[in-house]
Amino acid sequence: MRKDAELSLPEARQLAERLMRQQAALGLRVASVFAALLIGLPLLNQFLPELAATKIGGFTLSWFILGVAFYPITWALSFYFVRESDLLEERATLEAALEGKNPGKGETKR
Amino acid sequence: MIPLLFVTAIIIATIALGIVTTRKAQTASDFFVAGRSVSVFWNASAISGEYLSAASFMGIAGLVMKGGYDALWYPVGYAAGYLFLLLFIAGPLRRFGAYTIPDFAQGRFDSPTFRKIAVTFVLFIGFFYTMPQMKGAGVTMSSILNWPYWAGILVVGSVITFNVALGGMKGITVVQAFQYWAKLFAISVPIFVLLAIFPPHSSTPANDILATSKLPRMTSNKSFAVKGALATPANVIALSDQEREYVLFPEGAILDGVIPGRKMQPGALSASMVLSAGYLEASGQLPPELSGATLVNPAGFPKKGNILIPKNAVLAISPVKSEDGKPNSVKLSFAKPTKIQIYSGDGGHAIAPNAPPQDKWLNPFGPITSKQGFPLLYTYSLIIALVCGTAGLPHILVRFYTNPDGRAAKRTTLWVMVMLGAFYVFTPLWGTLARFNLPDLYANNATDSAVIKLPTIIGNELLGQILSGVTSAGAFAAFMSTFSGLLVSMSGAFAHDIYGKILRPGASDAQRLTAFKGAAIGVGLVSMGLGLLVETFDIATMVGWAFAIGAASYFPLLLLGSWWRGLTKFGAAAGMLLGGFSSLAAIVTSMLLDKKILTMEVAPLLRSLMEQPAIWGVPLSITTMVLVSRATKDQVPADVDIKMLRLHAPEELGYSKDYVN
């Protein structure tokens, strides 16, 4: 059942840290784009109100960004993250198999 | 009558689906997390269905109507929170293999004591979240059937509680998924009809939403009901500062205040000077339709305390500019419920009281965020609450365990964001249309009912009733699904965590099921009781508060617990308790101040930070976790690296395990 016994603690720590570093780097990269947007829009509203009030169709620019454009942007960011994150995990699985440890008979249900 | 048919149909469909699927729910595992084998599409539909609550379906439209631009942060935050959940929490949490956040708390730190602490927040956040759902039920029933507020809560609350006690969550998975699609239909299809009838943007300036000169005017001069002091703060009528107006009191009134709408800047005219120097008029020609009434003498205004207004009296109000160059208005605060009529001095219909002026409504930093004078701070705090809070909602996270693996959990989150965005993009349109076509809701302090009421005013009455039936059914789907999910989580916390782990660790499956059902009924009753107390708060705002508490308690626990091996149980518990309880205390105090149950002078900056605490609550919680963990380094679990592997290694490597059997 559990594979815990097969790795010594230092080995486990090394592997865990490697996996986490990769995923965290990816997560932070995506998060920073998103955070820039969340921090930036109120600043735009505060310091460039004329630009924010530019009319686009029936909206102002600021309404358009917050009411409509925000959603597709978050979709694109999540799509990118899910794809990259899957790739990272496939690579980690391959590497582990090559190193001869845990040859892929975990209790996955996929 | 027609809306009632639609509502009945959705209730019957919900219960029938629940009963049919319950037959398949046999084991306790089925009951708690639906056997953990739900496909990505169904799971995403079910999460979205559970997530789209009364706040999404009714609350956003109401808040956009009331506050304009600033309210748009709510739907964006509700949807965007899933991105943070996706980036840092969804995958690891599923891989760790626990049913609930308390399971995670116990498994990550091998501490049953910590489980007891963690479980308390399921209840705090849960009850905070059920209050607005109950308000949604009360408002919908009073809109479509003229029931009193409490009756809607009682009937709807009982139906849902009964359904959950019968079916558990297996019944709910299919139901929640069905309800997502019902809600998407109900928010989108009617709005296309309404947009065709009331085009919001047209070449004539009078119909252009962006035209700053446009004012929402009442649709008739009929009298409308105002609430008394029991409904504080909804007992206030803020008159427009744009033009001369007459307020008629056909039945007389007892006011507890006639006060200037805006506090005077230092150096400008004092409040009393403004009011006596021409705001309230002692003389003048009354318009013909008011010729039988008597003019109230304004001497001595502004004042507070019992102000007796005789029957058939009129208050005449003309805007004057105070010395800071801005017009000011007058607020009437009512001690007892009564009826009033408002007439425009120019003839025609009066500007709706309580409606924000167009520029405030249209532009950022309007009435919602600048209430206390710190709009940028308020905005950021709201964003933090919503974005971080999504990860701290107990009834949502439990759903992630129904994914077969971590990868499916991430894919599910992606689909949830698409489904939520497709829904939320329609909600502000409702609020915008209601502002210009149904401004009477401002006067009644009933903006939360915009989605239900708006379709009824179109020319074709039958079509209007049908569309209102569709939105009423959608609203029902909204508070039914969220309330069910919360009931399952909270009852699960009782049955699984408190009863099954603490009170009677050896309890059999059957005993745990009985405990679950009993807990569901108890939690349902308490929720209904709380719902009765919150009629005057905006639905979306209340849900925002539940998010703020989640953001300062569970979010830091999950984030640091998944990514920092140095976190100890003492650090996690201290941060969660300090952040969570201080946010809770701040919000409750702020609510009591709003209701004037607490009366004390609070500096505006502090008041702003109390109303939206996430900007200090989340950092406080995280900092406490880090500092206390550092101080208790020796408490890091010995096998922490195995746990980190379990959280982060893909399933193929074989380190994941289902924590609870």
Interface residues (C-beta under 8 A of the other chain):
Chain A: M1 R2 K3 D4 L7 L9 P10 A12 R13 L15 A16 E17 L19 M20 Q23 A24 G27 V30 A31 F34 L38 I39 P42 N45 Q46 P49 A52 A53 K55 G57 G58 F59 T60 S62 W63 L66 G67 V68 F70 Y71 P72 T74 W75 L77 S78 F79 F81 V82 S85 D86 E89 E90 A92 T93 A96 N102 G104 K105 G106 E107 T108 K109 R110
Chain B: S37 Y69 L72 W73 V76 A79 A80 Y82 L83 F84 L86 L87 F88 G91 P200 H201 I209 L210 L362 N363 P364 F365 L376 T379 Y380 I383 V387 P404 D405 R407 A408 K410 R411 T413 L414 M417 V418 G421 A422 Y424 V425 P428 W563 R565 D639 D641 I642 M644 L645 H648 A649 P650 E651 E652 L653 G654 Y655 S656 K657
